[in-house]
Amino acid sequence: MQPDIAHHAALDERLVKAVRGIRLLSLASWPADAQTRFLAGVARGQPALPAIEYPRLDFGDARRELAAIAAAADPAHPLGCYLRDSVHSWDIAARLLESLGTPTVTTHSVALFGTPEECLPGDGPTTREAAGHFIAIANDLDHELLAPEEHIPVSATALQLQLQADLDEFFDGRVITVELDPTLIAKAAAGATRIRLRHGAAFSDYDRRQLLQHEALVHSLTALNGREQTVLPSLALASPRVTATQEGLATFAEQITGSIDIERMKRISLRIEAVAMALAGADFIQVFDYFRDAGQSQAESFSSAQQVFRGVPTTGGSAFTKDTVYLRGLIGVHTFFRRSLQQDRLRLCRRLFAGKMTLDDVAAFEPLFEDGVLAPPRWLPRWVSRANGLAGVLAFSLFANRIRLDRLSADG
């Protein structure tokens, strides 16, 4: 191994150890009984703002180690640049977790994920304007586009069996396990080797396909492929800086495979609007009512509002802004695939699955992939591996024209 590669590989190994306890989403999440207490108050006609107790955390040692890693990384080297950017992201995440329950979380969240007023790639409309675009389309078309069989609920137990069979077939064995978890507030959560479903929740056929394509074959699969990287094992980690690309790629995968319905796009867009409302002063009850008025059930409205208020006071004026990355990420990934197709560089699209990285990373890492320093993805979704993904990209372009997504995209 060349000295510069070995040097940065050693730094990356230190990075993986340093960030082990910085679990942004899990440490900012709410206890399951918060939903029960709140909905009981709603049933009595006396809803009360949730009061969440967060752990008091100190990542001083980790942040000092991160600073030392950044200082030792060569900013002129692609691996050094990647490490410095990653350190910066993890440091902000650590500071966010140290301030859980305070308005300061909003400042750090915005630094990591942006705001609803941020423009889409290519100086397009704002993320909030794009969300309004999809909400309007959904309000016009949702009842027309949903077939009767898509309304039939599927139990969590049935979905567990179906999704497990899908995954075992894809991997030709048990690589990812599907489990039921009664403590989840969200309907599902995915890790590298485990997908959890909320016990007792009802799912649709679209949920099954969305979980397979979005959670399993993007989030879990990129983590698994990242574990295959001997030089850069941090590519298995969900660094906050890769969130926009990860969520954009996962949502793009839903679009490509027809695993998304207009209601899914509406739910994503409603959360973006809700973030804007919270930042403008709306409290948790007002945001809960917004989701309920938009047609969501009480349980789903609570879950949606909880995502907006993770880690921040529920009294209004603060928000956890992660949900704003979905549309920006989708437009960015769509533009990336379209440009790669135009330039006959679809290998870059496949390499996006070699680990968790940004769109800029995959271009900067191209010499490292060519030299064998970084490994190609061991697993690829079928829509990427077949015919260089061409059919999928063209299928998505047709879909984009139908919903005018190209008007929101950067010019190719």
C-alpha positions as CSV (number, residue, x, y, z in Angstrom):
1,M,0.0,0.0,0.0
2,Q,1.3,3.4,-0.9
3,P,2.4,5.6,2.0
4,D,-0.2,8.3,1.4
5,I,-3.0,5.6,1.2
6,A,-1.7,3.9,4.3
7,H,-1.6,7.2,6.2
8,H,-5.1,8.1,5.5
9,A,-6.3,4.5,6.0
10,A,-4.9,4.7,9.5
11,L,-6.7,8.0,10.1
12,D,-10.0,6.5,8.8
13,E,-9.6,3.7,11.3
14,R,-9.3,6.2,14.1
15,L,-12.3,8.1,12.8
16,V,-14.5,4.9,12.9
17,K,-13.5,4.4,16.6
18,A,-14.0,8.1,17.5
19,V,-17.5,8.4,16.2
20,R,-18.8,5.1,17.6
21,G,-21.0,6.7,20.2
22,I,-22.3,9.6,18.1
23,R,-25.6,8.0,17.1
24,L,-27.6,11.0,16.0
25,L,-31.0,9.7,15.3
26,S,-31.2,7.1,18.1
27,L,-30.0,9.5,20.8
28,A,-32.4,12.2,19.7
29,S,-35.4,9.8,19.4
30,W,-38.4,9.8,21.7
31,P,-39.5,7.0,24.0
32,A,-42.4,4.9,22.7
33,D,-44.7,5.9,25.5
34,A,-44.6,9.5,24.5
35,Q,-47.1,8.7,21.8
36,T,-49.5,6.9,24.1
37,R,-49.5,9.8,26.6
38,F,-50.1,12.5,23.9
39,L,-52.8,10.6,22.1
40,A,-54.6,10.0,25.5
41,G,-54.7,13.7,26.0
42,V,-56.0,14.2,22.5
43,A,-58.8,11.7,23.2
44,R,-59.8,13.7,26.3
45,G,-59.8,16.9,24.3
46,Q,-56.8,18.2,26.4
47,P,-53.6,17.6,24.3
48,A,-50.5,18.7,26.1
49,L,-47.1,19.4,24.6
50,P,-44.8,16.4,25.0
51,A,-42.1,16.9,27.6
52,I,-39.1,14.8,26.6
53,E,-36.1,14.1,28.8
54,Y,-32.9,13.7,26.8
55,P,-29.6,12.3,28.0
56,R,-26.9,14.7,29.0
57,L,-24.0,13.8,26.7
58,D,-20.3,14.9,26.5
59,F,-18.3,14.0,23.4
60,G,-15.3,16.2,24.3
61,D,-12.9,13.3,24.0
62,A,-14.3,12.2,20.6
63,R,-14.3,15.8,19.3
64,R,-10.6,16.3,20.3
65,E,-9.7,13.0,18.5
66,L,-11.7,14.2,15.4
67,A,-9.7,17.5,15.4
68,A,-6.4,15.6,15.6
69,I,-7.5,13.4,12.6
70,A,-8.4,16.5,10.6
71,A,-5.1,18.1,11.4
72,A,-3.2,15.0,10.2
73,A,-5.2,14.6,6.9
74,D,-3.8,16.1,3.7
75,P,-6.4,18.5,2.3
76,A,-4.9,18.1,-1.2
77,H,-5.4,14.3,-1.2
78,P,-8.9,12.9,-2.1
79,L,-8.9,10.7,1.1
80,G,-7.6,13.6,3.2
81,C,-10.3,15.9,1.8
82,Y,-13.0,13.2,2.5
83,L,-11.7,12.7,6.1
84,R,-11.7,16.5,6.9
85,D,-15.2,16.9,5.5
86,S,-16.3,13.8,7.5
87,V,-14.7,15.1,10.7
88,H,-16.5,18.4,10.3
89,S,-19.8,16.7,9.9
90,W,-19.4,14.3,12.9
91,D,-18.2,17.2,15.1
92,I,-21.4,19.2,14.3
93,A,-23.4,16.0,15.1
94,A,-21.6,15.6,18.4
95,R,-22.3,19.3,19.3
96,L,-26.0,18.8,18.4
97,L,-26.3,15.8,20.7
98,E,-24.6,17.7,23.5
99,S,-27.3,20.3,23.2
100,L,-30.4,18.0,23.1
101,G,-33.5,19.6,24.3
102,T,-32.4,23.2,23.6
103,P,-33.0,25.6,20.7
104,T,-29.2,25.2,19.9
105,V,-30.1,21.9,18.3
106,T,-31.7,23.8,15.4
107,T,-28.5,25.7,14.6
108,H,-26.6,22.5,14.3
109,S,-29.4,20.7,12.5
110,V,-29.5,23.5,9.9
111,A,-25.7,23.3,9.5
112,L,-26.0,19.5,8.8
113,F,-29.2,19.4,6.7
114,G,-30.2,22.9,5.6
115,T,-33.7,24.5,5.8
116,P,-36.9,24.4,3.7
117,E,-35.9,27.7,2.2
118,E,-32.7,26.3,0.6
119,C,-32.7,26.2,-3.2
120,L,-32.7,22.9,-5.0
121,P,-29.7,21.9,-7.1
122,G,-29.2,24.1,-10.2
123,D,-30.6,27.2,-8.5
124,G,-34.1,25.9,-8.8
125,P,-37.1,26.7,-6.6
126,T,-36.7,26.3,-2.8
127,T,-37.2,23.0,-1.1
128,R,-40.4,24.3,0.4
129,E,-41.7,25.5,-3.0
130,A,-41.0,22.0,-4.4
131,A,-42.8,20.4,-1.5
132,G,-45.8,22.6,-2.2
133,H,-45.6,21.4,-5.9
134,F,-45.9,17.8,-4.8
135,I,-48.6,18.4,-2.2
136,A,-50.7,20.2,-4.9
137,I,-50.3,17.3,-7.3
138,A,-51.2,14.7,-4.6
139,N,-54.3,16.7,-3.6
140,D,-55.4,16.6,-7.2
141,L,-54.5,13.0,-8.1
142,D,-54.1,10.8,-5.0
143,H,-57.6,9.3,-4.9
144,E,-57.5,8.7,-8.7
145,L,-54.1,7.0,-8.7
146,L,-54.6,4.5,-5.8
147,A,-56.1,1.2,-6.9
148,P,-58.5,-0.5,-4.5
149,E,-56.0,-3.3,-3.7
150,E,-53.5,-0.8,-2.6
151,H,-55.8,0.2,0.3
152,I,-55.7,-3.3,1.8
153,P,-53.7,-3.2,5.0
154,V,-51.0,-5.7,5.7
155,S,-50.0,-6.6,9.3
156,A,-46.5,-6.2,10.5
157,T,-46.2,-9.9,11.0
158,A,-47.3,-10.6,7.4
159,L,-44.9,-7.9,6.1
160,Q,-42.1,-9.3,8.1
161,L,-42.5,-12.7,6.4
162,Q,-42.9,-11.1,2.9
163,L,-40.0,-8.7,3.2
164,Q,-37.7,-11.4,4.7
165,A,-38.4,-13.7,1.7
166,D,-37.7,-10.8,-0.7
167,L,-34.3,-10.1,1.0
168,D,-33.3,-13.8,1.3
169,E,-34.0,-14.1,-2.4
170,F,-32.0,-11.0,-3.3
171,F,-28.9,-12.0,-1.2
172,D,-29.3,-15.7,-1.8
173,G,-29.3,-16.2,1.9
174,R,-29.9,-14.6,5.3
175,V,-27.9,-11.3,5.2
176,I,-30.5,-8.9,6.6
177,T,-32.9,-9.9,9.3
178,V,-36.4,-8.4,9.5
179,E,-37.7,-8.1,13.1
180,L,-40.7,-6.8,14.9
181,D,-40.2,-4.1,17.5
182,P,-43.1,-2.8,19.7
183,T,-41.0,0.1,21.0
184,L,-40.6,1.9,17.6
185,I,-42.5,5.2,17.0
186,A,-41.6,5.1,13.3
187,K,-43.2,2.3,11.3
188,A,-39.8,1.0,10.3
189,A,-36.1,1.5,10.9
190,A,-33.1,0.0,9.0
191,G,-29.5,-0.8,9.9
192,A,-26.8,-2.7,8.0
193,T,-28.0,-6.2,8.9
194,R,-31.4,-5.6,10.5
195,I,-34.7,-4.0,9.6
196,R,-37.2,-3.4,12.3
197,L,-41.0,-3.0,11.9
198,R,-43.2,-1.6,14.5
199,H,-45.2,-4.4,16.0
200,G,-49.0,-3.8,15.5
201,A,-48.6,-1.3,12.7
202,A,-50.5,-1.7,9.4
203,F,-48.7,-1.5,6.1
204,S,-49.6,-1.4,2.4
205,D,-48.2,-3.1,-0.6
206,Y,-46.4,0.1,-1.4
207,D,-44.9,0.1,2.1
208,R,-43.4,-3.3,1.3
209,R,-41.9,-2.2,-1.9
210,Q,-40.7,1.1,-0.4
211,L,-39.0,-0.7,2.5
212,L,-37.3,-3.1,0.1
213,Q,-36.0,-0.6,-2.3
214,H,-35.4,2.4,0.0
215,E,-34.4,0.9,3.3
216,A,-32.9,-2.4,2.4
217,L,-31.4,-2.0,-1.1
218,V,-30.0,1.5,-0.5
219,H,-29.5,2.2,3.2
220,S,-28.6,-1.3,4.3
221,L,-26.9,-2.3,1.1
222,T,-24.6,0.7,1.0
223,A,-23.6,-0.1,4.6
224,L,-22.9,-3.7,3.8
225,N,-20.8,-2.7,0.7
226,G,-19.0,-0.1,2.9
227,R,-18.0,-2.9,5.2
228,E,-16.2,-4.5,2.3
229,Q,-13.8,-1.4,2.0
230,T,-10.5,-2.3,3.7
231,V,-9.0,1.1,3.1
232,L,-12.0,3.3,4.0
233,P,-14.3,1.4,6.4
234,S,-16.0,4.6,7.4
235,L,-17.9,4.2,4.1
236,A,-20.1,1.9,6.1
237,L,-21.2,4.6,8.5
238,A,-24.2,7.0,8.1
239,S,-22.1,10.2,8.4
240,P,-24.5,13.2,8.6
241,R,-22.8,14.7,5.5
242,V,-24.0,11.9,3.3
243,T,-27.7,12.1,4.4
244,A,-28.9,14.1,1.4
245,T,-27.3,11.7,-1.1
246,Q,-28.4,8.7,0.8
247,E,-32.0,9.8,1.1
248,G,-32.0,11.1,-2.4
249,L,-30.7,7.9,-3.8
250,A,-33.1,5.8,-1.7
251,T,-36.1,7.9,-2.9
252,F,-34.8,7.8,-6.5
253,A,-34.7,4.0,-6.2
254,E,-38.4,4.0,-5.2
255,Q,-39.1,6.1,-8.3
256,I,-37.1,4.0,-10.6
257,T,-38.8,0.7,-9.5
258,G,-42.3,2.1,-9.3
259,S,-42.2,1.5,-5.5
260,I,-43.6,4.9,-4.6
261,D,-47.1,6.3,-4.7
262,I,-48.2,9.9,-4.8
263,E,-49.1,9.7,-1.1
264,R,-45.5,8.9,-0.2
265,M,-44.3,12.0,-2.0
266,K,-47.1,13.9,-0.2
267,R,-45.9,12.6,3.2
268,I,-42.3,13.7,2.4
269,S,-43.5,17.1,1.3
270,L,-45.8,17.6,4.3
271,R,-42.9,17.1,6.6
272,I,-40.9,19.7,4.8
273,E,-43.7,22.2,5.2
274,A,-44.0,21.2,8.8
275,V,-40.4,21.9,9.4
276,A,-40.9,25.4,8.0
277,M,-44.0,25.9,10.3
278,A,-42.0,24.8,13.4
279,L,-39.2,27.2,12.5
280,A,-41.7,30.0,12.1
281,G,-43.1,29.3,15.6
282,A,-45.7,26.5,15.4
283,D,-45.6,24.2,18.4
284,F,-45.9,20.4,18.4
285,I,-49.8,20.5,18.8
286,Q,-50.1,22.8,15.8
287,V,-47.9,20.7,13.7
288,F,-49.7,17.5,14.8
289,D,-53.0,19.2,13.8
290,Y,-51.5,20.1,10.4
291,F,-50.7,16.5,9.6
292,R,-54.1,15.3,10.9
293,D,-55.9,17.9,8.7
294,A,-53.8,16.7,5.8
295,G,-55.4,13.3,6.1
296,Q,-53.0,11.3,8.3
297,S,-54.2,9.2,11.2
298,Q,-53.6,10.3,14.8
299,A,-50.8,7.8,15.2
300,E,-49.2,8.8,11.9
301,S,-49.6,12.5,12.7
302,F,-47.8,12.0,16.0
303,S,-45.0,10.1,14.3
304,S,-44.6,12.8,11.6
305,A,-44.6,15.6,14.1
306,Q,-42.2,13.8,16.3
307,Q,-39.7,13.7,13.4
308,V,-39.9,17.5,13.2
309,F,-39.3,18.0,16.9
310,R,-36.6,15.4,17.6
311,G,-34.1,16.9,20.0
312,V,-35.7,20.3,20.2
313,P,-38.2,22.1,22.4
314,T,-41.8,21.4,21.5
315,T,-43.0,24.9,22.1
316,G,-42.2,26.2,18.6
317,G,-39.4,28.1,16.9
318,S,-37.1,25.1,16.7
319,A,-36.9,22.1,14.4
320,F,-34.9,19.0,13.5
321,T,-34.5,19.8,9.8
322,K,-33.4,16.4,8.4
323,D,-36.6,15.9,6.4
324,T,-35.6,18.8,4.2
325,V,-32.9,16.8,2.5
326,Y,-35.3,14.3,0.7
327,L,-36.3,16.4,-2.2
328,R,-32.9,18.2,-2.5
329,G,-31.3,14.8,-2.5
330,L,-33.8,13.3,-5.0
331,I,-33.2,16.2,-7.5
332,G,-29.5,16.0,-7.0
333,V,-29.3,12.3,-7.6
334,H,-31.7,12.5,-10.5
335,T,-29.5,15.2,-12.1
336,F,-26.4,13.1,-11.3
337,F,-27.8,10.0,-13.1
338,R,-29.0,12.0,-16.0
339,R,-25.6,13.6,-16.5
340,S,-23.8,10.3,-16.1
341,L,-26.0,8.8,-18.8
342,Q,-25.4,11.7,-21.1
343,Q,-21.6,11.5,-20.6
344,D,-21.5,7.7,-20.8
345,R,-20.2,7.5,-17.2
346,L,-22.8,5.2,-15.6
347,R,-20.0,3.5,-13.7
348,L,-20.2,6.4,-11.3
349,C,-23.8,5.6,-10.6
350,R,-22.9,2.0,-9.7
351,R,-20.0,3.2,-7.5
352,L,-22.5,5.2,-5.4
353,F,-23.5,1.9,-3.9
354,A,-19.9,1.0,-2.9
355,G,-20.5,2.7,0.5
356,K,-22.2,5.7,2.0
357,M,-20.8,8.8,0.2
358,T,-21.8,12.1,-1.4
359,L,-22.1,12.8,-5.1
360,D,-18.9,14.8,-4.9
361,D,-17.1,11.9,-3.2
362,V,-17.9,9.4,-5.9
363,A,-16.3,11.7,-8.5
364,A,-13.3,12.5,-6.4
365,F,-12.8,8.8,-5.6
366,E,-12.7,7.8,-9.3
367,P,-8.9,7.3,-9.5
368,L,-9.0,5.3,-6.3
369,F,-11.6,3.0,-7.8
370,E,-9.6,2.7,-11.0
371,D,-6.5,1.8,-9.0
372,G,-8.2,-0.8,-6.9
373,V,-7.8,1.2,-3.6
374,L,-11.5,1.2,-3.2
375,A,-13.5,-1.9,-4.0
376,P,-16.5,-1.9,-6.4
377,P,-19.9,-2.6,-4.7
378,R,-20.3,-6.3,-3.9
379,W,-24.1,-6.0,-4.1
380,L,-26.1,-3.8,-6.5
381,P,-29.9,-3.4,-6.9
382,R,-31.1,-5.0,-10.0
383,W,-32.2,-1.7,-11.6
384,V,-28.6,-0.5,-11.5
385,S,-26.9,-3.7,-12.5
386,R,-29.1,-4.6,-15.5
387,A,-28.2,-2.9,-18.8
388,N,-26.1,-0.3,-16.9
389,G,-29.2,1.0,-15.3
390,L,-30.3,2.6,-18.7
391,A,-33.8,1.2,-18.6
392,G,-34.3,2.5,-15.1
393,V,-33.0,6.0,-15.9
394,L,-35.3,6.3,-18.9
395,A,-38.2,5.0,-17.0
396,F,-37.7,7.6,-14.3
397,S,-37.3,10.3,-17.0
398,L,-40.8,9.4,-18.2
399,F,-42.1,9.5,-14.7
400,A,-40.4,12.9,-14.2
401,N,-42.1,14.3,-17.2
402,R,-45.5,13.1,-15.9
403,I,-45.1,15.0,-12.6
404,R,-43.0,17.8,-14.1
405,L,-40.1,16.9,-11.9
406,D,-37.7,18.0,-14.6
407,R,-38.9,21.5,-14.1
408,L,-37.4,21.3,-10.5
409,S,-34.2,19.6,-11.7
410,A,-30.8,21.2,-12.5
411,D,-30.2,21.5,-16.2
412,G,-28.2,18.6,-17.6
